[in-house]
Amino acid sequence: MLLISEHVYLPPHKSGGFDHADVHLEGGRVYVAHTVTGSVEIIDGEHAKHLRTLSGCPEASGIVCAQNENMVFAASRGAGKILVIDAQANRVLREVKAGIMPNGLAWDSRRKRLLVADVEDNHARLVDHYSGKLVSALRLAGRPRWCTYSSEKDQFLVNIREPAGVAILAPEDLLQKAFMPVSVAGPHGLDIDDQNGLAYIACDDGSVVVLDVSTGHEEAVVPIGGSPDVIWLNTAKHRLYCAIGRPGVIEVIDTEKLVVDEKVNTEEGAHTFAFDKKRQRLYAFLPRSCRTAIYEEK
């Protein structure tokens, strides 16, 4: 059960909101793309306080933490670049050019390379963030949404809005190994259960598809109460959290029974959050009240 513990107030902003976020597990710090202000907000999750604002990230969108490398990557759709952030000093180390409108990000923890999914030219780009060089690029079948890296199968997964499906890409050169169709329109949020070889795909048409990534077979389609955005999987508790901006709710799917077993009200427009699996803590970002709601998993 999700129980709210407290709120953290973030710098006030005009109409608009947040995009993706991630947690650096070692220190429990939360990094969220603040799209409307063109910045990355940093929250100290351990002490429930706002730490810092990193500016210079126009139309901030994707965020992903490279846990072992103590780095955070933030995509700037408005400037066609990636900010490389030191997760210990909380400062920008460098900027890397990455296409036209970079959005989705995934970190290859084996080769230390970053996948960047571009929503303007529908390309996936593999970037060496140290040198800033482009390693490889691939034009996708359609507009990409979120993406992730499977360490178990050593491959990237990229959600494609239309045609609805998941592209499976080789991490060495972005060769497309497979395209797995999805029966529900608008694949958006994405997370994976690496141990069981399952992908959870939140679709605009109001369902979560459970896909076997080895066979492409749909194991289940779970209806939810609206159009979702970000999802996070809690493998320890067999729960999948789905953010639905309208009417503003988190719906929680029991991944063993494959049914929604909890609904938590957030705020109109709250379509994104981050999950700290180490501390079993969920951070929901509330755009109208400029706050972060902190939920404890009990």
Secondary structure, 3 states (H helix, E strand, C coil): CEEEEEEEECCCCCCCCCCCEEEECCCCEEEEEEHHHCEEEEEECCCCEEEEEECCCCCEEEEEEECCCCEEEEEECCCCEEEEEECCCCEEEEEEECCCCEEEEEEECCCCEEEEEECCCCEEEEECCCCCCEEEEEECCCCEEEEEEECCCCEEEEEECCCCEEEEECCCCCCEEEEEECCCCCEEEEEEECCCCEEEEEECCCEEEEEECCCCCEEEEEECCCCEEEEEEECCCCEEEEEECCCCEEEEEECCCCEEEEEEECCCCCCCEEEECCCCEEEEEECCCCEEEEEEEC
